[in-house]
Amino acid sequence: MNLTNLTFEYCKDLPKKERYNLIDQINRCSCSIPSNIAEGSGKRTKLQFGEYLSISISSSYELETQLYNLSTEKLRKPRTIRAYFERIRGNSENDFFFSN
């Protein structure tokens, strides 16, 4: 299962009131990461590809921040968010995901 699918699954039972706020932003971040890698891989130079990788890394930080916002808004427990990150990192050998 890839990052985007994991993220959609993680967000599906969040409150409907967050549908057009945090949930959409989180889903857009998770789609942006692999999309920018794919788009960048079609560029002609390594410099251009590097720019898209940089955007992907920025999106991964944005995704992480939005997920932590779920905890500050008390929509998810911190241990649930940590478990999500562990699942992503566990799948990272097969998927595109940047981590520290």
Sequence and secondary structure as in RCSB ss.txt:
>XXXX:A:sequence
MNLTNLTFEYCKDLPKKERYNLIDQINRCSCSIPSNIAEGSGKRTKLQFGEYLSISISSSYELETQLYNLSTEKL
RKPRTIRAYFERIRGNSENDFFFSN
>XXXX:A:secstr
  HHHHHHHHHTTS GGGIIIIIHHHHHHHHHHHHHHHHHHTSSSHHHHHHHHHHHHHHHHHHHHHHHHHHHTTS
S HHHHHHHHHHHHHHTTTS     
